[in-house]
């Protein structure tokens, strides 16, 4: 009880700092099973729905066609890019799709995103998981900051931050590379608001 009381005191004394810390840590708690060694936040079981992997499916996988692109496109791209960069090659071309397709020039590869750069340094399971967790961990504090710039008090701003980072839109699109842009929307809105204040 003492610990809870102390935490409440800190929250009242420093509401902004407390809200940001909680919002940043909650995703790591929610996704903690996927962060364990040998685990990954990936719908890899969707590969068992198609040949040649269907021949070795351990049991009947749960079909979710909406996740097919993640298992068959985005996550393989992540691992392919990391392998190419580590071997000293800039992945201009993907020889594994069709008879080969441009890779670097495809914006969906997100090759110039800092989250993509992070995957080059991580082992495969963590490379598929950590960027997704970080998107959520940034989204909550970003929305909280934006709402505070609108002079919304800490508790409603905290609820707004939590609601945004756990929204169905962000969570449903989390494995896709372009979901990164959603995370930065509150930051852009907040910067525009600050700029408008200065102009006035």
Secondary structure, 3 states (H helix, E strand, C coil): CHHHHHHHHHHHHCHHHHHHHHHHHHHHHHCHHHHCCCCCCCCHHHHHHCCCHHHHCCCCCCCCHHHHHHHHHHHHHHHHHHHHHHCCCCCCEECCCCCCEECCCCHHHCCCCHHHHHHCCCCHHHHHHHHHHHHHHHHHHHHHHHHHHCCCCHHHHHHHHHHHHCCHHHHHCCCCHHHHHHHHHHHHHHHHHHHHHHHC
